Amino acid sequence: MIISRSYLKDLVYQVNGAAIEVHKSIGPGLLESVYHQCFKKELELRNINFSSELSIPLQYKGYDLDSKLRCDLFVENCLVVELKSVNEMNPICEAQLLTYMNLLKAPIGLLINFNVKNIFYEGQKTLVNDFYNKLDD
């Protein structure tokens, strides 16, 4: 499958819609693990393919290492989603997502924080990297 920017834009829209539905249904203030379970179910209900707790490969100086790195969700093999339930996002959250995106060669990622009043305005951040810049419109 050839991935385009328009495909990714639509996918991000769908995944954000799933996050909004979860947030609308159960609200803020719960553990990340609860949101993770609900979010997976919402993606299933919307027929969106994903891997949960995907092991991220790591190579160091030509050696494959067992890094124990896991991304929360890898959607349609091109979108990394990291879920949070925190009072405030730290810059390390974005750095973590960008690193996962680069290691998985994914062009786009979503950072979703469910512990906010309005998830659409406060709880979602979309990040792109150099893989995104190489895509066709």
PyMOL commands that set and color helices and strands:
alter all, ss='L'
color gray80, all
select helices_A, chain A and resi 5-26+32-45+91-104+119-122+130-133
alter helices_A, ss='H'
color red, helices_A
select strands_A, chain A and resi 50-55+58-60+63-65+70-75+79-84+108-113+124-128
alter strands_A, ss='S'
color yellow, strands_A
deselect
rebuild
show_as cartoon
